[in-house]
Amino acid sequence: MNHQTYATQQELLEKAQSLSGFTLGELAEKYQSELPSHLLREKGRIGQFFEYLLGATSGSLAQPDFVELGVELKTLPIDSSGRPLESTYVSVVPLKDLHGLHWHNSVVRHKLMQVLWIPILAERTIPVEQRQVAMPFIWQPTAQQENLLRKDFEDTIETVALGQIEQIDARFGEVMQVRPKAANAKALTEAIGPEGETIKTLPRGFYLRPSFTRLILEDTFAQQ
């Protein structure tokens, strides 16, 4: 399954939609000879599971998963009412070497200009193997949505550049928040300090708020 090439976005979408209705357990059993056995059991690996199933080609975190199509793959856990259950990771927040970094050339923008969303019915009470794939779709942000994303990105980068990274908390950002992203509190990285000095801090990540992805879902399925 790995490194499958698609001629068009429609071809990729049709392949993704062919997985709709199956549980993760059924898909794992169907493709077990081609999948690492641990993917479903480890937290945070569901996205990787679908990268294997669909043959994502990007080996780089700075590029969309399907490089030739410019499409990023994102799984989206939802409840039975179709509401997202958690925020969606986008990319790391750059904490130094910010000169020349703008929204138009940012990794965040590259990853969010075209997203293949795979919603999964994943309420906490449902065992992982029994969680069911809903209908995948490809999303492109509207001009208004991109403006909101750009503002949150630029506000974050400006705050980091001013040496105020420690002032950013989970309330910062209207549609895209910033949160620590590290396996443990000892995994520190370098950032700009209040006086322009180098400090050590936790790595941060950009995450789409559930309220934003909920609007994406509502807009998409209202049009169908």
C-alpha positions in Angstrom: 0.0 0.0 0.0 2.8 2.4 0.7 4.0 5.1 -1.8 0.9 4.8 -4.0 0.7 7.5 -6.6 -2.5 9.3 -7.5 -3.0 11.1 -10.8 -5.7 13.4 -9.4 -7.2 14.5 -6.1 -10.4 12.8 -7.1 -8.6 9.5 -7.4 -7.2 10.0 -3.9 -10.6 11.0 -2.5 -12.3 8.0 -4.1 -9.7 5.7 -2.5 -10.2 7.3 0.9 -14.0 7.2 0.6 -13.8 3.4 -0.2 -12.7 3.0 3.4 -15.9 4.7 4.7 -18.1 2.5 6.8 -15.4 0.1 7.9 -14.1 -0.1 11.5 -10.5 0.3 12.2 -10.3 -3.3 13.2 -11.8 -4.4 9.9 -9.3 -2.3 8.0 -6.4 -3.6 10.1 -7.5 -7.2 9.4 -8.0 -6.6 5.7 -4.5 -5.0 5.3 -2.7 -6.8 8.1 0.1 -8.2 5.9 1.0 -4.6 4.9 0.6 -2.8 8.2 2.9 -2.7 11.3 0.9 -4.5 14.0 1.4 -1.8 16.6 -0.2 1.1 14.7 -3.7 0.7 16.1 -2.6 0.0 19.7 -0.4 3.1 20.2 -1.9 6.5 21.0 -1.5 9.0 18.2 -0.9 6.4 15.5 -4.3 6.4 13.8 -3.1 9.1 11.3 -0.1 6.9 10.5 -2.4 4.0 10.0 -4.3 5.9 7.3 -1.0 7.1 5.7 -0.1 3.4 5.2 -3.6 2.6 3.9 -3.6 5.4 1.4 0.1 5.3 0.5 1.2 8.8 1.6 4.4 9.8 -0.1 5.9 12.6 2.0 8.9 11.7 4.0 9.2 15.3 5.2 7.3 17.0 8.1 7.5 20.2 6.1 5.5 19.0 3.1 1.9 17.8 2.7 1.5 14.0 2.9 0.6 13.6 -0.7 3.3 15.9 -2.2 2.4 15.5 -5.9 -1.2 16.6 -5.1 -0.4 19.2 -2.4 -2.8 17.4 0.0 -2.3 16.9 3.7 -4.0 13.9 5.4 -5.7 14.5 8.8 -7.9 12.1 10.8 -10.6 13.8 12.9 -12.1 11.9 15.8 -15.8 12.8 16.1 -18.7 11.9 18.4 -22.1 10.5 17.3 -23.4 14.0 16.7 -20.5 14.8 14.4 -18.6 17.0 16.8 -14.8 16.9 16.8 -13.5 15.4 20.1 -10.1 17.1 20.2 -7.9 19.7 18.6 -6.0 18.8 15.4 -2.2 19.0 15.3 -0.8 21.0 12.3 3.0 21.5 12.8 5.6 22.7 15.2 5.8 26.4 16.1 9.2 27.8 15.1 10.8 29.4 18.1 14.0 30.9 16.6 15.4 31.8 13.2 12.2 33.7 12.3 13.7 36.2 9.9 12.0 35.9 6.5 9.2 33.7 7.9 5.8 34.8 6.6 2.3 33.2 6.4 2.6 32.6 2.6 5.9 30.6 3.0 5.0 28.9 6.3 4.7 25.1 6.8 1.3 25.7 8.4 -0.1 27.3 5.3 1.5 24.6 3.0 -0.2 21.9 5.2 -3.6 23.6 5.4 -4.3 24.7 1.9 -5.7 21.3 0.9 -6.6 18.8 3.5 -8.0 15.3 3.1 -10.1 14.9 6.3 -10.9 11.4 7.5 -13.6 11.7 10.3 -13.7 8.7 12.6 -16.5 7.9 15.1 -14.3 7.7 18.1 -16.1 8.3 21.3 -14.1 7.3 24.3 -16.4 4.4 25.1 -15.8 2.8 21.8 -12.8 0.4 21.7 -10.3 1.5 19.1 -10.9 -1.5 16.8 -14.6 -0.8 16.7 -14.3 2.9 15.8 -15.8 3.5 12.4 -14.6 5.6 9.4 -17.1 8.3 8.4 -17.1 9.9 4.9 -13.7 11.4 4.0 -13.6 14.8 2.1 -11.1 17.2 0.8 -11.2 20.8 2.2 -9.7 24.0 1.1 -10.0 27.0 3.4 -12.2 29.9 2.3 -10.7 33.4 2.1 -12.2 34.2 5.5 -10.9 31.0 7.1 -7.4 31.6 5.7 -7.5 35.1 7.1 -8.3 33.7 10.6 -5.6 31.2 10.3 -3.1 33.8 9.1 -3.9 36.1 11.9 -3.4 33.5 14.6 -0.1 32.4 12.9 1.2 36.0 12.6 0.2 36.9 16.2 2.0 33.8 17.4 5.2 34.4 15.4 5.2 38.1 16.5 4.8 37.1 20.2 7.6 34.5 19.9 9.9 37.1 18.1 9.3 39.5 21.0 10.6 36.9 23.4 7.2 36.3 25.0 6.7 32.6 24.2 5.9 31.9 27.9 3.0 34.3 27.7 1.2 32.1 25.1 -1.3 29.8 26.6 -4.1 27.6 25.3 -6.5 30.6 25.1 -4.3 32.4 22.6 -5.6 32.2 19.0 -9.1 32.3 17.7 -9.1 29.2 15.5 -5.5 27.9 15.9 -4.1 27.5 19.4 -0.5 26.8 20.6 0.2 24.0 23.0 3.3 22.3 24.4 4.3 19.4 22.2 6.7 17.1 24.0 6.7 13.5 25.3 8.0 14.8 28.6 8.9 18.0 30.4 12.6 17.4 29.9 12.5 17.6 26.1 13.5 21.3 25.9 14.3 23.3 22.9 15.8 26.8 22.3 13.7 29.9 21.9 14.1 33.7 22.0 14.0 35.1 25.6 12.5 38.5 26.8 15.9 40.3 26.3 16.7 38.6 23.0 18.8 36.0 24.7 18.4 32.2 24.1 16.3 30.4 26.6 15.2 26.8 27.0 11.5 25.9 26.7 9.1 23.1 25.8 8.6 22.7 22.0 5.2 24.1 20.9 2.7 23.0 18.3 0.0 24.7 16.3 -3.4 22.9 16.7 -6.7 23.7 15.1 -9.4 24.2 17.6 -12.4 21.8 17.7 -14.7 24.7 17.2 -13.0 25.4 13.9 -13.0 21.9 12.6 -16.6 21.6 13.6 -17.4 24.5 11.3 -15.5 22.8 8.5 -17.6 19.6 9.0 -20.8 21.6 9.1 -20.0 23.6 6.0 -18.9 20.6 4.0 -21.9 18.4 4.8 -24.4 21.2 4.5 -23.4 21.6 0.8 -24.0 17.9 0.1 
